[in-house]
Amino acid sequence: MGSNVENLGALERRFDITISLEKLQDEIDKRLNRLAKTVKLHGFRPGKVPLKIVTQMYGAQVQQDVLNDAVHKEFKDTVQQQNLQVAGYPRFEAKPADNNDSLYTVSATFEVYPEIVLGDLNNQSIERPNAQASEADIDKTLDMICKQRVAYKPVDRAAQKGDRVKIDYHGTIYGNDFTGGKAEDVYLILGDGKFLKDFEASLIGMQAGSSKSFDVVFPEDYHGKDIAGKTVTFEAKLNQLEEPVLPKIDTELAKSLGIPDGDLKKLREGIQQDLEREISKRVRSKLKEQVMQLLLNTTQIDAPSILVNQEKERLLQNAKSDLEARGIKTKEISLTADHFKEKAEYRIKLGLILAELVKVHALKATPEQVRAIIEDAAQSYENPEQVVKWHYASSERLQEAESLALEENVVNWVLGKIKLIDKTVTFDELMGIS
């Protein structure tokens, strides 16, 4: 039976479970008899192996299984009686016997969910950014569109920043080759940062057909350990030099951007609408960030360490998968779960607070809300109907949409309780463009 529950900390608890092996003997005998009917052993017909032999072979394992089941049942009964909300899984540790071989005692150590007392939101306030899409913002967007459609043409002059060059290069360290130090017909745009800044800067001023030798000191934190912090001597040959040619902002560009009659006014109006949609999304995102932080600031809770550790591991695996998908070998990066401790604690605490808010104030998402979120996300794809079906085909993907709907409900509820202070900002400030 379970003994008194000890408090080991804010959330950690422990109690002892003592089991009488004598009381378990009937269950052990039942399981051995069932096993004897199915066990196979050379020299005996199936189901005819003597119980004594079955007991010799499997008795210890069956006793351990029955004992484990009894311990888990006792644990479950005790936490129900004590009304304890267990977080994660308990840790069982056997305790030395007190000169009584018929009694088996284990200690069960576990964490409980924190008691959540939602904070007072009265007199709380957050800033709501207020931005407009100006003519200058539309001009900037058009410039960016033109840069994305840039073409290059050969030019007979010295290379300068922004030019596209095709080069051969061969790097050596004290005259010795190294892995990845040699290539031919490599394209790069000077100033884009595809190569090290000093390497690209050394190519400026060269002309097509010319060669040059120069040294580059690689950073101490360079991802290639063989050359990090070392001076590399490069021999570079510039095979081709091209300058950028931006498309004109005219009717042809407008047509290529989906304006059938090429009307530039309609193009600008379309861009303005796109920018306003981006502003709306960003403002909502900023409000959501502040609401979540406000909930954390006003509701002080401890996060169960077992849940934080699980979240740390999940975030670590996600980060590794993301890096590997981008071609980065994670074995070469000293990335551990502890790098994600702060983020994991934030997510677990916030999740517990949101769950309590949803329960206390009946903020559960409706099927209609979930459907609206999925349909909105599907609009950016070529075949929205297929994307909607794809979401509903997976409980995991559906869960993501439900979580977003819950968060929206919480944000709306909080915004109805607090004061919003409007703050005028530029489009670039809102978007974090420096």
N, C-alpha and C positions, 0 to 999 in steps of 0.2 A: 504494500500500500504506500501511497505518497505521504511524505511527512510535511512539516511546515515549510512554506516557501520563503527563502531568504532573498533579500534585496542586495545585489552585489554592486549596484550602481544605478544610474538614472533609469536604465532600461533592462539591465541584465538581472536575471533571476535564476535561482537554483533550488531544487528539492531532491531528496533521496527517495528512491523506490526500492522497497524490499519485497522480494518474491520468495515464497516457500516452494522449494523444489518438490516436496512431498505432495503438495496440492496440484502440482502439474503432472504427476506421474500418470494419472488416468489418460490425459491428453497425449502424453508421450507414447503410452501403450497403444492407444487408438491409431496413431499415425504409423507406428511400426507394424501393426497388424495390416493396415491398408497397404503399406509398402511391400509387405511379404507377399501379397497377392499379385504384384506386378513385377517384382525384381527378378532379373535373369542372372543365373550363375551356372557356369559350366559343370555338368554332372547332375544337374537337377532340372526337372521339367518346370516350365514357367508357372509361378504361383505355388510351387511345392518346396521352396527353400525353407528349411526349419527356422522358426522364429528366433531361436538362440543365435544362429549364424547371422541372420539379418540384424539382430541387436548388436552383435560384435562388430559388424561392418558399418552400420549406420547409426547406432545408438547415440554416439556423442554428437553427431551433426543434427539429428532429430531433436535431441534435448536442447541444443543451442537455438534451433529454430523456434521451438515452443517457448523457450525463455525470452527470446527477442520479441516474439509476438505478445507475450504477457507484459513485458516492460513497456512496449509501445501502447498497449491498451490502457495500462495503468497511467501512463503519461497523459494520454488523451482524456481519460476520465477525470484526472486531477485538474487539468487546466480548464475543463468544462465546469467542474464544481467551483473552482476559484474564479471563474469568469475572466480568464487570462487570454488576451489576444496575442498569440505567438507569431513573431515575425521570423520568417525563414525556417530553419530546421534546428532541433535541439542537438546538443552534444552529450552523448552518454559515456560515462567512465565508470568502470567497475571499481568497487571499493573492497579492501581486504576483509575477508570473513572474520567474524568475531567468535572463533572456536565453535562454529556451528556450520557444518558443511551443508545442512539442508536449507540454509537461508542464503539468498543471493541478493546483494545490494549494489545498486548503481546510483550515481548522482546524475541528474539531468540539468544541464546548464543551457539557458536559452535567453533570447531577447523578446521583449513584448513591444507592441506598437505604443507610441507615446499617446498620452491623453492630450487631445487637441482642443484648446480653448481659443476660439477665433478672436482675433484682435478687433479693437474698436476702430472703425473707419471714419467716425465723426471727426470733423475738422481737418481731415487729410486732403491733400491736393496734389495734382500732377500737372505737368505742362503738356499742352496740345500744340504741336508745331503747325503753323499756318503758312503754307507756301502757294505761290501761283506760278504757272508756266508763262514766262515772259517771252517777248519776241527774241531776245538774246538767247534764251534757252532753246527756242526752236532753231535758231541759226546754228547753235552749237551741235544740236542733234543732226542737222543736215550736213555739217562739216564731218561729223563722225561717220555718217552713212557714206559720204564721199570717200573717206579714208579707207573704209572697209571694201570699197570697190576700186581701189587704186590699181593702176596698170603701170608697167615699167617699160621704158624704151632706152636703147643704147645711147650713150653720150660720150663725147670725146673731150674729157677734162679730168682734173684731179678729183678723187673720191671725196665726198663730204657726207655729213650726217644726214640720214634719211635715204641715201642711195642703197640699191641692192647690188651686192657684189657676189661673184662666183670665184672661189679661191681654192688653191691647194695649200696645205700646210704640213709641216713636219717639225714636231717638237722633240727636244732632247734635254736630258739633265746630265750635265758634265759629259756631254757627248754620247750618252746612252739613251736608247729608245725606251719608251714606256707604253703600256697598254692604252689605246685610245689617243695616242699622240700624233697620229698621221691620218690624213684623209685627202681625197681629191674631189674637185667639183662640188664643193659645199656652198650652198646659198646662205647668205645672211644679210639682214638689213642693218646698216651701221647705226648704232644708237638704240637698237631694240632690246639689247641686253641678252640675246641668245648665248653669246659668248661673254667671257669676262670683260669688264669695262676697259681695262688697259689693253686687251687684245684688240678689241674693236677700234679703240682710239689710235692704235699703231697703224691701222690700215688707211686712216684718213690721210689724204694727200697723195696716195698712190694712183697710178694711171693703169689702164688696161694693158696687160703684157709685161708689167714691171714686177720685180721681185724685191723682197726686203727681209732683213734679219733683225730681230728685236727680242728683248727679254721681258718676261712677264712673271711677277711674283704671285704665286697662288695663295689664297687666304688660308690661315691656320685651320679654319673650320670647313674647308672644302670637302665635299662628300667623297671624293676619291682620295683615300688615305695615302696612297703611294706618292701623290704629288702635293698634298696639303702642306702649305708653308714653304714650298721649295721654289727656286727660280728656274724657269723653263726657257730655253732659247728656241725661238721659232724661226723657221725659214718659210716665208709665205710668198706665193705667187698669185697675182690678181689676174684671173683669166677673162673676166667680163665685168663691165661696169654699166649700170642702168640707173636712170633717175626716175623718181615717181611722177606719174601724170594723173592728177585727180579729175574725175568726170565733172563736167559743167552742171550747174543746177539749172536745168532746162526742162522742156516738155518731155524729152526722151527719158531723162532720169525719172520724172514723175510717172510716166507710163510704166517704166520698169518696176516702180514701187506700188503698182496696183491702181493708179489713177488713169482710167481708160482714155479720157480726152486730154491728158497731160496738163491739166489746169494746175498751176503752181499754187494758187490760192487754196484749192482743195487739198493739195499736198500738205501745206502748212497747217490747215485746219485738222487734218488727220493726225499729224504729228502732235499738235496741241492736245487732242483728245487722248492720245497714247500717254503723253506726259502727265495729264491730269489723272489718268487711271493709276499710273505709277505713284503719283503723289498720294492718292487715296490709300493705296496698299501700304505705302511706307508710313503714313500717319497712323494707320491702324496698327501696324507692327510696332511702332514706337510707343503707342498707348499700351499695347499688350505687354511689352517689356517692362514698362513702368508699373503697371498694375500687378504683375507677378512679383516684382521686387517689393512693392508696397505690402503685399500679402505676407511675404517673408519677414519684412521689417516689423510688422505689427503682430505677428503670431510667432512667438518664440517656442520652438520645439526641438527635441533631440531626434536625430535620425538613427534608426537601428543600424549598427555597424555591419551586420550580416547583409542587409539590403544594400548598403553603400558599397560593400566589397563586391557584391554581385554586379552592381551597376558599373563599378570601375572596370571590371573584367569585360563587361559588354562593350563599354566605350573603347577599351583598348583593342578588342577584336575588330570593331567597326573601323577604327583608325587604321589598323594594319591592312584590312581589306581594301580600304580606300587608297592607301599608299601603293599597295601592290597592283591595284587596277591601273595606277598611273605609271607603272613600270619601276617603282622604287623598291629595292630589296630591304625589307624591314629588319633582316638579320644584322644589317650594317648600322642600324639606328638603335641607340640605347633608349628604347621606349618601354616604360613599365606602367603597370596599373596605377601606381601612385601619382603619375602625371595627371590623372583624371580625378583625383580625390575631391577637389573643390567643386568641379562640375557635377560629380556623382552626388555629393551631399546636397547641392542645390536642387538637383532633379528629384531626389527622394523626398526631401522636405516639402518641396512645392507640390509633388504628387499627393502626399498625405493631406496637405492643407486643401488642395482642390477637391479631393475626394470627400473631405468633411463638409466643405461648402456646398457641394452638389447634393449631399445627403440632407443637410440641415435645411437648405433653402429650395429643395426640389428643382435643381437646375439640370436634370438629366436631359440629354439630347433626344429630340424626336426623330423618327425615321425620315420625316420631311426635311429636317435640317441636314441630316447626313447626306441625303440625296442631292440637296442643293449644293453642298460642298463638293461632292464628287462630280456633279455636272459642270460646275464652275471650273474645276481643275481640268476637265476633259476638253473644254473649249479651245485650248491651245494646241490640240492635236488634230491631225487630218480627219480622223474618223472618230468623233466624240462618242458615238453609240458603243463602239467596240471597247473604248477605254472605260466607259461606265460598267459594261459587262465584266471587264477584267477586274475592276475593283470589287464587284459583288461576288466574284468567283473565289475570293480568298478572304477568310475570316481575319487574317492578319492585316490585309490592306483595308478592310472594312473597319477594323479596330482603330486604325490611324485616322480615318475620317471621323469616327465617333469621338475620338480624343480631341480633334480640332473643334468639333461642334460643342463639346463640353467646355473647352477653353473659351470659345466665343460667348457662351452663356454666362460664364464666370466674369469675363471682362465686362459684358454689358451690365451685369448686376452690380459690380464694383463701381463702374462709371456713374451709375444712378445714385450711388451713396456719397460720392466725393465731389470736390470742387475742381473744375477744369480751368486752367489758366492758359489762355491763348498766347502763343509766342510767335511773332512773325520771323520767318527764316527764308533764305533763298533756296531755290531748287537744289543747287549744289550742296548747300549745308545739310539739307534734309537727306540727300542721297549719300552723304559722306564723301563727296568728290572734292579733293583738295586742289 
